[in-house]
Amino acid sequence: MERSPAQWWRTSRQYLSDVRSEMRKVTWPTQREYVGGTIGVVVILAFMTFVLGVFDYVLAMGIRLIVP
């Protein structure tokens, strides 16, 4: 399916126009919202890191008891 350069240009312009139109409909978060979300993610990551670290330590101790 070969397209002529003029047709390619028209479809490209239409695509970019549609993208621009959709981007105008986006509601972006406020600074307070995204800072709060970032802090939430960092807290959850810290908690999960701690839990996985404890789990890893317990498993390592269990393996040391099984394998001399």
CHARMM-style PDB file with segment names, atoms N, HN, CA, C and O in Angstrom:
ATOM      1  N   MET     1       0.841  -1.174   0.000  1.00  0.00      PROA
ATOM      2  CA  MET     1       0.000   0.000   0.000  1.00  0.00      PROA
ATOM      3  C   MET     1       0.887   1.238   0.000  1.00  0.00      PROA
ATOM      4  O   MET     1       1.365   1.676   1.047  1.00  0.00      PROA
ATOM      5  N   GLU     2       1.091   1.774  -1.143  1.00  0.00      PROA
ATOM      6  HN  GLU     2       0.703   1.418  -1.993  1.00  0.00      PROA
ATOM      7  CA  GLU     2       1.963   2.923  -1.339  1.00  0.00      PROA
ATOM      8  C   GLU     2       1.151   4.215  -1.192  1.00  0.00      PROA
ATOM      9  O   GLU     2       0.058   4.336  -1.746  1.00  0.00      PROA
ATOM     10  N   ARG     3       1.689   5.162  -0.451  1.00  0.00      PROA
ATOM     11  HN  ARG     3       2.577   5.064  -0.001  1.00  0.00      PROA
ATOM     12  CA  ARG     3       1.020   6.447  -0.285  1.00  0.00      PROA
ATOM     13  C   ARG     3       1.824   7.536  -0.975  1.00  0.00      PROA
ATOM     14  O   ARG     3       3.054   7.520  -0.988  1.00  0.00      PROA
ATOM     15  N   SER     4       1.101   8.467  -1.538  1.00  0.00      PROA
ATOM     16  HN  SER     4       0.101   8.479  -1.528  1.00  0.00      PROA
ATOM     17  CA  SER     4       1.789   9.588  -2.169  1.00  0.00      PROA
ATOM     18  C   SER     4       2.270  10.546  -1.077  1.00  0.00      PROA
ATOM     19  O   SER     4       1.718  10.569   0.023  1.00  0.00      PROA
ATOM     20  N   PRO     5       3.290  11.324  -1.383  1.00  0.00      PROA
ATOM     21  CA  PRO     5       3.795  12.272  -0.383  1.00  0.00      PROA
ATOM     22  C   PRO     5       2.718  13.252   0.095  1.00  0.00      PROA
ATOM     23  O   PRO     5       2.701  13.622   1.269  1.00  0.00      PROA
ATOM     24  N   ALA     6       1.835  13.667  -0.788  1.00  0.00      PROA
ATOM     25  HN  ALA     6       1.849  13.366  -1.742  1.00  0.00      PROA
ATOM     26  CA  ALA     6       0.782  14.601  -0.401  1.00  0.00      PROA
ATOM     27  C   ALA     6      -0.194  13.934   0.573  1.00  0.00      PROA
ATOM     28  O   ALA     6      -0.638  14.558   1.536  1.00  0.00      PROA
ATOM     29  N   GLN     7      -0.520  12.680   0.321  1.00  0.00      PROA
ATOM     30  HN  GLN     7      -0.159  12.173  -0.461  1.00  0.00      PROA
ATOM     31  CA  GLN     7      -1.429  11.957   1.208  1.00  0.00      PROA
ATOM     32  C   GLN     7      -0.761  11.710   2.564  1.00  0.00      PROA
ATOM     33  O   GLN     7      -1.396  11.840   3.610  1.00  0.00      PROA
ATOM     34  N   TRP     8       0.498  11.361   2.535  1.00  0.00      PROA
ATOM     35  HN  TRP     8       1.014  11.256   1.685  1.00  0.00      PROA
ATOM     36  CA  TRP     8       1.243  11.155   3.771  1.00  0.00      PROA
ATOM     37  C   TRP     8       1.265  12.440   4.593  1.00  0.00      PROA
ATOM     38  O   TRP     8       1.069  12.407   5.807  1.00  0.00      PROA
ATOM     39  N   TRP     9       1.505  13.574   3.929  1.00  0.00      PROA
ATOM     40  HN  TRP     9       1.665  13.601   2.943  1.00  0.00      PROA
ATOM     41  CA  TRP     9       1.554  14.862   4.612  1.00  0.00      PROA
ATOM     42  C   TRP     9       0.196  15.190   5.237  1.00  0.00      PROA
ATOM     43  O   TRP     9       0.135  15.660   6.373  1.00  0.00      PROA
ATOM     44  N   ARG    10      -0.884  14.947   4.507  1.00  0.00      PROA
ATOM     45  HN  ARG    10      -0.835  14.565   3.584  1.00  0.00      PROA
ATOM     46  CA  ARG    10      -2.234  15.218   5.001  1.00  0.00      PROA
ATOM     47  C   ARG    10      -2.568  14.368   6.225  1.00  0.00      PROA
ATOM     48  O   ARG    10      -3.086  14.878   7.219  1.00  0.00      PROA
ATOM     49  N   THR    11      -2.272  13.077   6.149  1.00  0.00      PROA
ATOM     50  HN  THR    11      -1.851  12.663   5.342  1.00  0.00      PROA
ATOM     51  CA  THR    11      -2.576  12.196   7.282  1.00  0.00      PROA
ATOM     52  C   THR    11      -1.707  12.538   8.499  1.00  0.00      PROA
ATOM     53  O   THR    11      -2.166  12.441   9.638  1.00  0.00      PROA
ATOM     54  N   SER    12      -0.469  12.931   8.259  1.00  0.00      PROA
ATOM     55  HN  SER    12      -0.096  13.009   7.335  1.00  0.00      PROA
ATOM     56  CA  SER    12       0.417  13.320   9.366  1.00  0.00      PROA
ATOM     57  C   SER    12      -0.097  14.582  10.046  1.00  0.00      PROA
ATOM     58  O   SER    12      -0.111  14.668  11.274  1.00  0.00      PROA
ATOM     59  N   ARG    13      -0.515  15.550   9.258  1.00  0.00      PROA
ATOM     60  HN  ARG    13      -0.504  15.480   8.260  1.00  0.00      PROA
ATOM     61  CA  ARG    13      -1.050  16.790   9.824  1.00  0.00      PROA
ATOM     62  C   ARG    13      -2.335  16.515  10.610  1.00  0.00      PROA
ATOM     63  O   ARG    13      -2.547  17.084  11.681  1.00  0.00      PROA
ATOM     64  N   GLN    14      -3.183  15.645  10.075  1.00  0.00      PROA
ATOM     65  HN  GLN    14      -3.010  15.183   9.206  1.00  0.00      PROA
ATOM     66  CA  GLN    14      -4.428  15.313  10.764  1.00  0.00      PROA
ATOM     67  C   GLN    14      -4.132  14.618  12.090  1.00  0.00      PROA
ATOM     68  O   GLN    14      -4.765  14.909  13.105  1.00  0.00      PROA
ATOM     69  N   TYR    15      -3.177  13.706  12.075  1.00  0.00      PROA
ATOM     70  HN  TYR    15      -2.663  13.470  11.250  1.00  0.00      PROA
ATOM     71  CA  TYR    15      -2.789  13.006  13.302  1.00  0.00      PROA
ATOM     72  C   TYR    15      -2.300  13.998  14.355  1.00  0.00      PROA
ATOM     73  O   TYR    15      -2.737  13.942  15.505  1.00  0.00      PROA
ATOM     74  N   LEU    16      -1.400  14.905  13.978  1.00  0.00      PROA
ATOM     75  HN  LEU    16      -1.045  14.951  13.044  1.00  0.00      PROA
ATOM     76  CA  LEU    16      -0.868  15.885  14.925  1.00  0.00      PROA
ATOM     77  C   LEU    16      -1.962  16.825  15.425  1.00  0.00      PROA
ATOM     78  O   LEU    16      -1.948  17.236  16.586  1.00  0.00      PROA
ATOM     79  N   SER    17      -2.896  17.160  14.564  1.00  0.00      PROA
ATOM     80  HN  SER    17      -2.908  16.826  13.621  1.00  0.00      PROA
ATOM     81  CA  SER    17      -4.029  17.987  14.971  1.00  0.00      PROA
ATOM     82  C   SER    17      -4.889  17.259  16.002  1.00  0.00      PROA
ATOM     83  O   SER    17      -5.329  17.857  16.984  1.00  0.00      PROA
ATOM     84  N   ASP    18      -5.125  15.966  15.775  1.00  0.00      PROA
ATOM     85  HN  ASP    18      -4.767  15.480  14.977  1.00  0.00      PROA
ATOM     86  CA  ASP    18      -5.901  15.164  16.724  1.00  0.00      PROA
ATOM     87  C   ASP    18      -5.179  15.043  18.066  1.00  0.00      PROA
ATOM     88  O   ASP    18      -5.809  15.116  19.121  1.00  0.00      PROA
ATOM     89  N   VAL    19      -3.873  14.861  18.025  1.00  0.00      PROA
ATOM     90  HN  VAL    19      -3.361  14.802  17.168  1.00  0.00      PROA
ATOM     91  CA  VAL    19      -3.088  14.768  19.259  1.00  0.00      PROA
ATOM     92  C   VAL    19      -3.191  16.074  20.035  1.00  0.00      PROA
ATOM     93  O   VAL    19      -3.390  16.063  21.250  1.00  0.00      PROA
ATOM     94  N   ARG    20      -3.060  17.181  19.347  1.00  0.00      PROA
ATOM     95  HN  ARG    20      -2.899  17.190  18.360  1.00  0.00      PROA
ATOM     96  CA  ARG    20      -3.153  18.489  19.996  1.00  0.00      PROA
ATOM     97  C   ARG    20      -4.522  18.687  20.641  1.00  0.00      PROA
ATOM     98  O   ARG    20      -4.629  19.194  21.758  1.00  0.00      PROA
ATOM     99  N   SER    21      -5.558  18.284  19.925  1.00  0.00      PROA
ATOM    100  HN  SER    21      -5.471  17.873  19.018  1.00  0.00      PROA
ATOM    101  CA  SER    21      -6.920  18.401  20.443  1.00  0.00      PROA
ATOM    102  C   SER    21      -7.102  17.560  21.705  1.00  0.00      PROA
ATOM    103  O   SER    21      -7.705  18.026  22.671  1.00  0.00      PROA
ATOM    104  N   GLU    22      -6.593  16.337  21.709  1.00  0.00      PROA
ATOM    105  HN  GLU    22      -6.102  15.959  20.924  1.00  0.00      PROA
ATOM    106  CA  GLU    22      -6.711  15.463  22.873  1.00  0.00      PROA
ATOM    107  C   GLU    22      -5.894  15.984  24.052  1.00  0.00      PROA
ATOM    108  O   GLU    22      -6.324  15.869  25.200  1.00  0.00      PROA
ATOM    109  N   MET    23      -4.731  16.550  23.782  1.00  0.00      PROA
ATOM    110  HN  MET    23      -4.383  16.644  22.850  1.00  0.00      PROA
ATOM    111  CA  MET    23      -3.888  17.080  24.862  1.00  0.00      PROA
ATOM    112  C   MET    23      -4.556  18.258  25.563  1.00  0.00      PROA
ATOM    113  O   MET    23      -4.314  18.495  26.746  1.00  0.00      PROA
ATOM    114  N   ARG    24      -5.393  18.993  24.842  1.00  0.00      PROA
ATOM    115  HN  ARG    24      -5.590  18.800  23.880  1.00  0.00      PROA
ATOM    116  CA  ARG    24      -6.120  20.102  25.467  1.00  0.00      PROA
ATOM    117  C   ARG    24      -7.175  19.598  26.448  1.00  0.00      PROA
ATOM    118  O   ARG    24      -7.577  20.328  27.354  1.00  0.00      PROA
ATOM    119  N   LYS    25      -7.624  18.357  26.275  1.00  0.00      PROA
ATOM    120  HN  LYS    25      -7.298  17.764  25.539  1.00  0.00      PROA
ATOM    121  CA  LYS    25      -8.652  17.784  27.149  1.00  0.00      PROA
ATOM    122  C   LYS    25      -8.069  17.207  28.442  1.00  0.00      PROA
ATOM    123  O   LYS    25      -8.813  16.909  29.376  1.00  0.00      PROA
ATOM    124  N   VAL    26      -6.757  17.050  28.501  1.00  0.00      PROA
ATOM    125  HN  VAL    26      -6.152  17.292  27.742  1.00  0.00      PROA
ATOM    126  CA  VAL    26      -6.110  16.434  29.660  1.00  0.00      PROA
ATOM    127  C   VAL    26      -6.175  17.386  30.847  1.00  0.00      PROA
ATOM    128  O   VAL    26      -5.910  18.580  30.708  1.00  0.00      PROA
ATOM    129  N   THR    27      -6.529  16.856  32.009  1.00  0.00      PROA
ATOM    130  HN  THR    27      -6.745  15.886  32.122  1.00  0.00      PROA
ATOM    131  CA  THR    27      -6.457  17.646  33.234  1.00  0.00      PROA
ATOM    132  C   THR    27      -5.206  17.221  33.989  1.00  0.00      PROA
ATOM    133  O   THR    27      -5.114  16.093  34.475  1.00  0.00      PROA
ATOM    134  N   TRP    28      -4.258  18.121  34.081  1.00  0.00      PROA
ATOM    135  HN  TRP    28      -4.332  19.037  33.687  1.00  0.00      PROA
ATOM    136  CA  TRP    28      -2.984  17.818  34.710  1.00  0.00      PROA
ATOM    137  C   TRP    28      -3.096  17.997  36.214  1.00  0.00      PROA
ATOM    138  O   TRP    28      -3.835  18.869  36.671  1.00  0.00      PROA
ATOM    139  N   PRO    29      -2.383  17.198  36.995  1.00  0.00      PROA
ATOM    140  CA  PRO    29      -2.442  17.336  38.459  1.00  0.00      PROA
ATOM    141  C   PRO    29      -1.774  18.638  38.906  1.00  0.00      PROA
ATOM    142  O   PRO    29      -0.891  19.171  38.235  1.00  0.00      PROA
ATOM    143  N   THR    30      -2.221  19.122  40.047  1.00  0.00      PROA
ATOM    144  HN  THR    30      -2.938  18.688  40.592  1.00  0.00      PROA
ATOM    145  CA  THR    30      -1.581  20.306  40.620  1.00  0.00      PROA
ATOM    146  C   THR    30      -0.253  19.881  41.247  1.00  0.00      PROA
ATOM    147  O   THR    30       0.021  18.693  41.415  1.00  0.00      PROA
ATOM    148  N   GLN    31       0.558  20.876  41.587  1.00  0.00      PROA
ATOM    149  HN  GLN    31       0.335  21.841  41.450  1.00  0.00      PROA
ATOM    150  CA  GLN    31       1.843  20.562  42.208  1.00  0.00      PROA
ATOM    151  C   GLN    31       1.634  19.817  43.516  1.00  0.00      PROA
ATOM    152  O   GLN    31       2.372  18.881  43.824  1.00  0.00      PROA
ATOM    153  N   ARG    32       0.644  20.219  44.279  1.00  0.00      PROA
ATOM    154  HN  ARG    32       0.044  20.979  44.029  1.00  0.00      PROA
ATOM    155  CA  ARG    32       0.366  19.560  45.557  1.00  0.00      PROA
ATOM    156  C   ARG    32      -0.002  18.093  45.349  1.00  0.00      PROA
ATOM    157  O   ARG    32       0.415  17.233  46.125  1.00  0.00      PROA
ATOM    158  N   GLU    33      -0.781  17.804  44.305  1.00  0.00      PROA
ATOM    159  HN  GLU    33      -1.119  18.503  43.674  1.00  0.00      PROA
ATOM    160  CA  GLU    33      -1.198  16.426  44.024  1.00  0.00      PROA
ATOM    161  C   GLU    33      -0.020  15.555  43.622  1.00  0.00      PROA
ATOM    162  O   GLU    33       0.124  14.437  44.116  1.00  0.00      PROA
ATOM    163  N   TYR    34       0.827  16.064  42.726  1.00  0.00      PROA
ATOM    164  HN  TYR    34       0.710  16.972  42.325  1.00  0.00      PROA
ATOM    165  CA  TYR    34       1.920  15.185  42.302  1.00  0.00      PROA
ATOM    166  C   TYR    34       3.018  15.066  43.346  1.00  0.00      PROA
ATOM    167  O   TYR    34       3.695  14.039  43.396  1.00  0.00      PROA
ATOM    168  N   VAL    35       3.219  16.084  44.185  1.00  0.00      PROA
ATOM    169  HN  VAL    35       2.669  16.918  44.144  1.00  0.00      PROA
ATOM    170  CA  VAL    35       4.180  15.942  45.283  1.00  0.00      PROA
ATOM    171  C   VAL    35       3.660  14.914  46.288  1.00  0.00      PROA
ATOM    172  O   VAL    35       4.417  14.077  46.780  1.00  0.00      PROA
ATOM    173  N   GLY    36       2.355  14.986  46.589  1.00  0.00      PROA
ATOM    174  HN  GLY    36       1.740  15.666  46.189  1.00  0.00      PROA
ATOM    175  CA  GLY    36       1.758  14.004  47.496  1.00  0.00      PROA
ATOM    176  C   GLY    36       1.855  12.593  46.943  1.00  0.00      PROA
ATOM    177  O   GLY    36       2.153  11.657  47.684  1.00  0.00      PROA
ATOM    178  N   GLY    37       1.608  12.431  45.655  1.00  0.00      PROA
ATOM    179  HN  GLY    37       1.365  13.192  45.053  1.00  0.00      PROA
ATOM    180  CA  GLY    37       1.731  11.114  45.023  1.00  0.00      PROA
ATOM    181  C   GLY    37       3.154  10.597  45.059  1.00  0.00      PROA
ATOM    182  O   GLY    37       3.388   9.413  45.301  1.00  0.00      PROA
ATOM    183  N   THR    38       4.109  11.493  44.816  1.00  0.00      PROA
ATOM    184  HN  THR    38       3.919  12.455  44.620  1.00  0.00      PROA
ATOM    185  CA  THR    38       5.520  11.096  44.852  1.00  0.00      PROA
ATOM    186  C   THR    38       5.925  10.657  46.251  1.00  0.00      PROA
ATOM    187  O   THR    38       6.612   9.648  46.410  1.00  0.00      PROA
ATOM    188  N   ILE    39       5.510  11.397  47.253  1.00  0.00      PROA
ATOM    189  HN  ILE    39       4.951  12.216  47.123  1.00  0.00      PROA
ATOM    190  CA  ILE    39       5.826  11.028  48.634  1.00  0.00      PROA
ATOM    191  C   ILE    39       5.195   9.677  48.969  1.00  0.00      PROA
ATOM    192  O   ILE    39       5.822   8.838  49.616  1.00  0.00      PROA
ATOM    193  N   GLY    40       3.962   9.469  48.532  1.00  0.00      PROA
ATOM    194  HN  GLY    40       3.452  10.150  48.007  1.00  0.00      PROA
ATOM    195  CA  GLY    40       3.304   8.181  48.766  1.00  0.00      PROA
ATOM    196  C   GLY    40       4.074   7.026  48.151  1.00  0.00      PROA
ATOM    197  O   GLY    40       4.243   5.981  48.779  1.00  0.00      PROA
ATOM    198  N   VAL    41       4.539   7.211  46.932  1.00  0.00      PROA
ATOM    199  HN  VAL    41       4.402   8.060  46.421  1.00  0.00      PROA
ATOM    200  CA  VAL    41       5.304   6.156  46.255  1.00  0.00      PROA
ATOM    201  C   VAL    41       6.603   5.879  46.992  1.00  0.00      PROA
ATOM    202  O   VAL    41       6.975   4.719  47.168  1.00  0.00      PROA
ATOM    203  N   VAL    42       7.296   6.920  47.425  1.00  0.00      PROA
ATOM    204  HN  VAL    42       6.994   7.862  47.282  1.00  0.00      PROA
ATOM    205  CA  VAL    42       8.568   6.739  48.143  1.00  0.00      PROA
ATOM    206  C   VAL    42       8.338   6.001  49.461  1.00  0.00      PROA
ATOM    207  O   VAL    42       9.117   5.116  49.816  1.00  0.00      PROA
ATOM    208  N   VAL    43       7.274   6.356  50.191  1.00  0.00      PROA
ATOM    209  HN  VAL    43       6.642   7.074  49.902  1.00  0.00      PROA
ATOM    210  CA  VAL    43       6.976   5.685  51.462  1.00  0.00      PROA
ATOM    211  C   VAL    43       6.665   4.210  51.221  1.00  0.00      PROA
ATOM    212  O   VAL    43       7.170   3.347  51.939  1.00  0.00      PROA
ATOM    213  N   ILE    44       5.849   3.917  50.228  1.00  0.00      PROA
ATOM    214  HN  ILE    44       5.438   4.618  49.644  1.00  0.00      PROA
ATOM    215  CA  ILE    44       5.511   2.516  49.928  1.00  0.00      PROA
ATOM    216  C   ILE    44       6.759   1.739  49.512  1.00  0.00      PROA
ATOM    217  O   ILE    44       6.942   0.595  49.926  1.00  0.00      PROA
ATOM    218  N   LEU    45       7.612   2.348  48.702  1.00  0.00      PROA
ATOM    219  HN  LEU    45       7.464   3.278  48.365  1.00  0.00      PROA
ATOM    220  CA  LEU    45       8.850   1.672  48.296  1.00  0.00      PROA
ATOM    221  C   LEU    45       9.760   1.398  49.496  1.00  0.00      PROA
ATOM    222  O   LEU    45      10.359   0.327  49.590  1.00  0.00      PROA
ATOM    223  N   ALA    46       9.863   2.361  50.408  1.00  0.00      PROA
ATOM    224  HN  ALA    46       9.376   3.231  50.332  1.00  0.00      PROA
ATOM    225  CA  ALA    46      10.698   2.161  51.601  1.00  0.00      PROA
ATOM    226  C   ALA    46      10.142   1.018  52.442  1.00  0.00      PROA
ATOM    227  O   ALA    46      10.899   0.173  52.921  1.00  0.00      PROA
ATOM    228  N   PHE    47       8.828   0.988  52.623  1.00  0.00      PROA
ATOM    229  HN  PHE    47       8.213   1.675  52.234  1.00  0.00      PROA
ATOM    230  CA  PHE    47       8.196  -0.082  53.399  1.00  0.00      PROA
ATOM    231  C   PHE    47       8.419  -1.443  52.744  1.00  0.00      PROA
ATOM    232  O   PHE    47       8.777  -2.407  53.420  1.00  0.00      PROA
ATOM    233  N   MET    48       8.209  -1.522  51.443  1.00  0.00      PROA
ATOM    234  HN  MET    48       7.918  -0.738  50.894  1.00  0.00      PROA
ATOM    235  CA  MET    48       8.390  -2.795  50.734  1.00  0.00      PROA
ATOM    236  C   MET    48       9.858  -3.241  50.771  1.00  0.00      PROA
ATOM    237  O   MET    48      10.138  -4.435  50.878  1.00  0.00      PROA
ATOM    238  N   THR    49      10.781  -2.299  50.685  1.00  0.00      PROA
ATOM    239  HN  THR    49      10.553  -1.329  50.598  1.00  0.00      PROA
ATOM    240  CA  THR    49      12.199  -2.635  50.773  1.00  0.00      PROA
ATOM    241  C   THR    49      12.517  -3.229  52.137  1.00  0.00      PROA
ATOM    242  O   THR    49      13.247  -4.215  52.231  1.00  0.00      PROA
ATOM    243  N   PHE    50      11.976  -2.639  53.189  1.00  0.00      PROA
ATOM    244  HN  PHE    50      11.382  -1.837  53.113  1.00  0.00      PROA
ATOM    245  CA  PHE    50      12.189  -3.147  54.545  1.00  0.00      PROA
ATOM    246  C   PHE    50      11.607  -4.551  54.691  1.00  0.00      PROA
ATOM    247  O   PHE    50      12.273  -5.449  55.205  1.00  0.00      PROA
ATOM    248  N   VAL    51      10.370  -4.744  54.242  1.00  0.00      PROA
ATOM    249  HN  VAL    51       9.828  -4.015  53.824  1.00  0.00      PROA
ATOM    250  CA  VAL    51       9.710  -6.056  54.365  1.00  0.00      PROA
ATOM    251  C   VAL    51      10.493  -7.119  53.597  1.00  0.00      PROA
ATOM    252  O   VAL    51      10.740  -8.204  54.124  1.00  0.00      PROA
ATOM    253  N   LEU    52      10.881  -6.821  52.373  1.00  0.00      PROA
ATOM    254  HN  LEU    52      10.680  -5.940  51.945  1.00  0.00      PROA
ATOM    255  CA  LEU    52      11.636  -7.804  51.584  1.00  0.00      PROA
ATOM    256  C   LEU    52      13.012  -8.068  52.191  1.00  0.00      PROA
ATOM    257  O   LEU    52      13.508  -9.192  52.125  1.00  0.00      PROA
ATOM    258  N   GLY    53      13.633  -7.047  52.780  1.00  0.00      PROA
ATOM    259  HN  GLY    53      13.230  -6.134  52.834  1.00  0.00      PROA
ATOM    260  CA  GLY    53      14.927  -7.239  53.442  1.00  0.00      PROA
ATOM    261  C   GLY    53      14.804  -8.172  54.633  1.00  0.00      PROA
ATOM    262  O   GLY    53      15.642  -9.053  54.824  1.00  0.00      PROA
ATOM    263  N   VAL    54      13.755  -7.982  55.443  1.00  0.00      PROA
ATOM    264  HN  VAL    54      13.075  -7.266  55.289  1.00  0.00      PROA
ATOM    265  CA  VAL    54      13.523  -8.863  56.592  1.00  0.00      PROA
ATOM    266  C   VAL    54      13.242 -10.281  56.118  1.00  0.00      PROA
ATOM    267  O   VAL    54      13.780 -11.240  56.671  1.00  0.00      PROA
ATOM    268  N   PHE    55      12.404 -10.418  55.099  1.00  0.00      PROA
ATOM    269  HN  PHE    55      11.967  -9.639  54.650  1.00  0.00      PROA
ATOM    270  CA  PHE    55      12.078 -11.733  54.540  1.00  0.00      PROA
ATOM    271  C   PHE    55      13.338 -12.429  54.024  1.00  0.00      PROA
ATOM    272  O   PHE    55      13.521 -13.626  54.249  1.00  0.00      PROA
ATOM    273  N   ASP    56      14.193 -11.697  53.345  1.00  0.00      PROA
ATOM    274  HN  ASP    56      14.045 -10.725  53.162  1.00  0.00      PROA
ATOM    275  CA  ASP    56      15.439 -12.253  52.820  1.00  0.00      PROA
ATOM    276  C   ASP    56      16.350 -12.699  53.969  1.00  0.00      PROA
ATOM    277  O   ASP    56      16.964 -13.764  53.905  1.00  0.00      PROA
ATOM    278  N   TYR    57      16.430 -11.886  55.006  1.00  0.00      PROA
ATOM    279  HN  TYR    57      15.931 -11.021  55.058  1.00  0.00      PROA
ATOM    280  CA  TYR    57      17.266 -12.227  56.155  1.00  0.00      PROA
ATOM    281  C   TYR    57      16.775 -13.502  56.841  1.00  0.00      PROA
ATOM    282  O   TYR    57      17.572 -14.373  57.190  1.00  0.00      PROA
ATOM    283  N   VAL    58      15.451 -13.605  57.033  1.00  0.00      PROA
ATOM    284  HN  VAL    58      14.804 -12.897  56.750  1.00  0.00      PROA
ATOM    285  CA  VAL    58      14.873 -14.792  57.679  1.00  0.00      PROA
ATOM    286  C   VAL    58      15.129 -16.034  56.829  1.00  0.00      PROA
ATOM    287  O   VAL    58      15.505 -17.080  57.359  1.00  0.00      PROA
ATOM    288  N   LEU    59      14.931 -15.930  55.536  1.00  0.00      PROA
ATOM    289  HN  LEU    59      14.626 -15.081  55.105  1.00  0.00      PROA
ATOM    290  CA  LEU    59      15.198 -17.070  54.648  1.00  0.00      PROA
ATOM    291  C   LEU    59      16.665 -17.470  54.665  1.00  0.00      PROA
ATOM    292  O   LEU    59      16.985 -18.659  54.668  1.00  0.00      PROA
ATOM    293  N   ALA    60      17.560 -16.485  54.675  1.00  0.00      PROA
ATOM    294  HN  ALA    60      17.300 -15.519  54.673  1.00  0.00      PROA
ATOM    295  CA  ALA    60      18.991 -16.780  54.716  1.00  0.00      PROA
ATOM    296  C   ALA    60      19.357 -17.501  56.010  1.00  0.00      PROA
ATOM    297  O   ALA    60      20.167 -18.427  55.990  1.00  0.00      PROA
ATOM    298  N   MET    61      18.774 -17.089  57.132  1.00  0.00      PROA
ATOM    299  HN  MET    61      18.116 -16.336  57.148  1.00  0.00      PROA
ATOM    300  CA  MET    61      19.026 -17.772  58.408  1.00  0.00      PROA
ATOM    301  C   MET    61      18.489 -19.188  58.379  1.00  0.00      PROA
ATOM    302  O   MET    61      19.124 -20.105  58.899  1.00  0.00      PROA
ATOM    303  N   GLY    62      17.326 -19.376  57.775  1.00  0.00      PROA
ATOM    304  HN  GLY    62      16.810 -18.631  57.352  1.00  0.00      PROA
ATOM    305  CA  GLY    62      16.755 -20.721  57.648  1.00  0.00      PROA
ATOM    306  C   GLY    62      17.628 -21.625  56.807  1.00  0.00      PROA
ATOM    307  O   GLY    62      17.820 -22.793  57.144  1.00  0.00      PROA
ATOM    308  N   ILE    63      18.155 -21.101  55.724  1.00  0.00      PROA
ATOM    309  HN  ILE    63      17.999 -20.152  55.451  1.00  0.00      PROA
ATOM    310  CA  ILE    63      19.041 -21.892  54.861  1.00  0.00      PROA
ATOM    311  C   ILE    63      20.329 -22.242  55.621  1.00  0.00      PROA
ATOM    312  O   ILE    63      20.834 -23.355  55.471  1.00  0.00      PROA
ATOM    313  N   ARG    64      20.866 -21.335  56.422  1.00  0.00      PROA
ATOM    314  HN  ARG    64      20.456 -20.431  56.544  1.00  0.00      PROA
ATOM    315  CA  ARG    64      22.075 -21.613  57.199  1.00  0.00      PROA
ATOM    316  C   ARG    64      21.842 -22.718  58.219  1.00  0.00      PROA
ATOM    317  O   ARG    64      22.770 -23.457  58.548  1.00  0.00      PROA
ATOM    318  N   LEU    65      20.621 -22.842  58.723  1.00  0.00      PROA
ATOM    319  HN  LEU    65      19.867 -22.242  58.455  1.00  0.00      PROA
ATOM    320  CA  LEU    65      20.324 -23.917  59.670  1.00  0.00      PROA
ATOM    321  C   LEU    65      20.207 -25.263  58.949  1.00  0.00      PROA
ATOM    322  O   LEU    65      20.556 -26.300  59.513  1.00  0.00      PROA
ATOM    323  N   ILE    66      19.713 -25.247  57.695  1.00  0.00      PROA
ATOM    324  HN  ILE    66      19.430 -24.404  57.238  1.00  0.00      PROA
ATOM    325  CA  ILE    66      19.526 -26.483  56.940  1.00  0.00      PROA
ATOM    326  C   ILE    66      20.845 -26.950  56.329  1.00  0.00      PROA
ATOM    327  O   ILE    66      21.195 -28.128  56.411  1.00  0.00      PROA
ATOM    328  N   VAL    67      21.565 -26.024  55.723  1.00  0.00      PROA
ATOM    329  HN  VAL    67      21.281 -25.067  55.657  1.00  0.00      PROA
ATOM    330  CA  VAL    67      22.829 -26.362  55.052  1.00  0.00      PROA
ATOM    331  C   VAL    67      23.964 -25.906  55.948  1.00  0.00      PROA
ATOM    332  O   VAL    67      24.127 -24.711  56.195  1.00  0.00      PROA
ATOM    333  N   PRO    68      24.758 -26.870  56.442  1.00  0.00      PROA
ATOM    334  CA  PRO    68      25.856 -26.511  57.361  1.00  0.00      PROA
ATOM    335  C   PRO    68      26.984 -25.754  56.693  1.00  0.00      PROA
ATOM    336  OT1 PRO    68      27.961 -25.396  57.351  1.00  0.00      PROA
TER     337      PRO     68
END
